[in-house]
């Protein structure tokens, strides 16, 4: 928040922050609503009861209301923080992009985790309503229960962002140079985001499996390393990479939509803000 407040000192920076908020919100909402069924399939493939028992291909939109509620503000917070941190760092290299992305994820997850928790439990058991799941969490674990899996989500999101955003920025620079432009087009930015998202998703799948297991668990709170070891004992490396195909597809397609929507909205709003 210190980083954010310092950036607000100039009107130009105000415009950048507002554009980042609007572009980030539209990007998050666009990708989550468009590719939600793939996310449901991935969650069920990673659940401890197995894909078929968790619902298979039935009711693939279970929990959609929860993710729709948190998607826009979560993505808006991330991109506003990401652009703010990059501006204050004053460098445009892989390290600065990685650091900015890490800070952005920590703040964005305060919104993302509660909605993700409810969403994944609805995906793994489509017979329960979102409101019922929400009340059950509050009744059994109180308000803190809504943040079950915050640590495992951060443990997944930060490595993911450390790979995705520096790669995205590097690919955009390469594309712009090849096109002989200072900045690449929105379409090319989306393509770069698709490639970066697919690569990052594949490499961080074990951390995503751990996050899913922790969020779906009830009772005793599980730790990241403990869950990682348990999953490995169940089925070795293949089990750690359960859901890698739908996750990679989701993140690759999602990266195209996400970064495309972000670049397009940012470009359009630049004319007015």
N, C-alpha and C positions, 0 to 999 in steps of 0.2 A: 504494500500500500504506500510506502514511502516512495518507491520507484514510480508508482502511478501518480502520486500527488505532485512530484517534481516535474513530471512531463506536462501537467495541466497548466503550467505557468505561461505558456504562449498560446495564442489563438490558433496557430498552425497546428500545434500539438493537439489542441482540443479537437480539431477537425479530423486528425489522424485517428484519435481514440474513438470518436463517434463512428467513423467509417468502419473501424475494426469491430466495434460492437455490433453494428448492423450487418456487416458482411459475415462475421462469425456466427451470429444467430441464424441467418438464412442458410448458411452452409451446414450447420449442425442439424437443423430441422429437415433440410432437403435429403441428406444422406440417410438419416435414421428412419424417416417415413418411407423412403423409396425401397430400401434394402432390408427391412425388418425381418421378413421370413428367413433370410439366410442367417441372420443373427440367432433366431430361434432354433434353427437346425444345429448351429454350432454349439449353443448352450446345452441342448439335449444330448448331443454326442459326447459332451464333456462331463455330464452329470454322473454321479456314482451309480445310479440305478440302471444306466444304459439308455441308449437312444429310444428304443421302442417303448420301454416302460415309462419314460419321461414324456411320451406323447407322440413320438414318431413324426409323421408329416401332418398330423391333425392340428387344427387351431393354431396355425403359424403366426397369427397376429395377437396371441395372448400377451397381455402386458403392454400393449402399444400405448395406452393412455399415460402410463408412467413415464416412458421414455420421451413421449411428446412434450410432457410437462417440463422435463429437465434438460432436454436437448439444446434448445435455443439459448437459455441463459448460461449453460455450461460452456458451450462453444464460444459464446460472446465474451465471457470472462477470460477464456483461454487466449483468444486472439488479441484482445485488448492488452492483456498482460504481456503476451509475446512481442507485440509491436512496441509496447512501451519499454520493455527491458532491452530490446535490440537498439532502440533509439538512445537510451541512456548509456549503454555500454559503448556505443559509438564505433563499433567495429562490425564488419560484415564477413566473418569467417565461420568455419564449422563450429569452433568452440563457443563463440558468442551465440550462435543459433541454438546450439544444444543447451546452453545455460538458460537462455530465454524460454525455451520450450519446457525445460524442467520446472522453472518457476511458475509458468502458466499452468502446467498440469497440477501442481500442488494446490493452487487456488481453485481451479475448475472442478477438482474432485470433491470439494466441499458441497457442490451442488449435484454433481454427477453420481456420487456413490449412493445416496439414499434412493434415487430414482432407479438406478441400475440394480440395486438390491431387490426392490419390489418387482421390477421387470423380470429378472432372471427367475425368481421364485414362481412368478406367473407362467413363464415359459416352460418350466419344468413340471408344473402341475396346472394345466389349463382349466381344471374344474373349479378353481378358486378365483374369486373376484379380487381385483386390485385393492379395493377398500377393505376387504376381509384380511388380506395379507398385511396391509398397513396396520390395522388394529391389532393383529396377532403379534407383530413385531413390538409395538408399543407396550402391549400387555405383558409380554414375556421378558423383554429386555429394556424397556423404557426408551427414552429419546436416544440414548447412546446406541441402542440396537440398530438404529437406522444407518449407523456408520460402520456396521460389521463389514469387514472386507476393505476398509479404507487403506490400511497398510498394504494389503496385497494388490489393491488397485494402483496405488502409487508405485509399488514394486514392478508392476507391469507397464504402466503408462510412461514412467520416466525413461526406462530403456527403449521403449517403443519410440518415444519422441526424440531421444538422442540419436536414433537411427533415421527416422522419417524426415524430420525437418531440415537437418543439415544436408541430407541427400536431395530433398526437394529443392532447396535453395541452390545447390550445386548443379542439379540438372537444369534448372531454369536459366542459370547463367550460361551453361553450355548451349542450350537451345537458342538463347538470345544472340550469342556470338555467331552461331551458324546462320541465323537469320539476318545478321548484320544490324541488329537493333540494340538499344540500351536495355529494353525489357522485352520478355517474350509475350506472346499473345495469351489471352485468357484460356483459349483452347489448348495451347501448348503447356501452359501452367497446370491445367487439369490432367493432361497426359503425364506430366512429370510427377504430379501428386499420386496418380494411379500406380506408377512403377514404385515410387518410394513407399507407399502404403502397403503394397503387396510384399515387398522385401522385408519391411519391418514386422509385418504381421506374421510371416512364416518363422522368422528368427525368434520371436517372443511368444510363440504358441504355448510352451510349457508354463510360462508365467500367467498366461490367460487361463489355462486349465486350473492352476492353483487358485486364482481369483474366483473362478466359477464355483469350485468346490467349497471354498470358504463362505461364499455368499449363500450357497444352497444349504449349508449345514445349520443345524439348530443345536441348542444346548451349549456344551463346552466350546469356547472360542478356540479355533485352530490357528496355529502359526504358519507362516509362509514355508519355512524350511521343513517343518514337520509334515505339512501337506504334500510338499514336493517329493519327499522320501516315500510317503505312503502311496502316492500315485505311481511312482516308479516300481514299487514292490508289487503293485497290482498287475502291471503289464510291461514294465521296462520302458525303453525309449518310445515305442509305438504309442503307449498309453499317454505319455507326456505330450505327444504331438497329436492327440485326439482332436478332431475338428479342424485340422490344419487347412484342409481344402476349402470348406465353407468360410473359414476365417480369412484365408488369403484372398478368396474371391470377393468376400464382403468388403475387405479393406482395400482391395484393388479397385473394384467398381466404386466403392464408397469414396476412395481417394480422388477418383475422377470427378464424381459429383460434388464432393466436399470442397476440394480446392477450386474446381470450376465455378461453383456457386460463389465461393469467397472472392475469387478474382473478378468475376463478372459484377457482383454486387459492389465491390470496392471501386471498380472502374466506373460504374454508373453513378454511384453516390458522390464520386469525386467532382462531378459536374455541378452538384448542388450544395455540397458541404465543404 
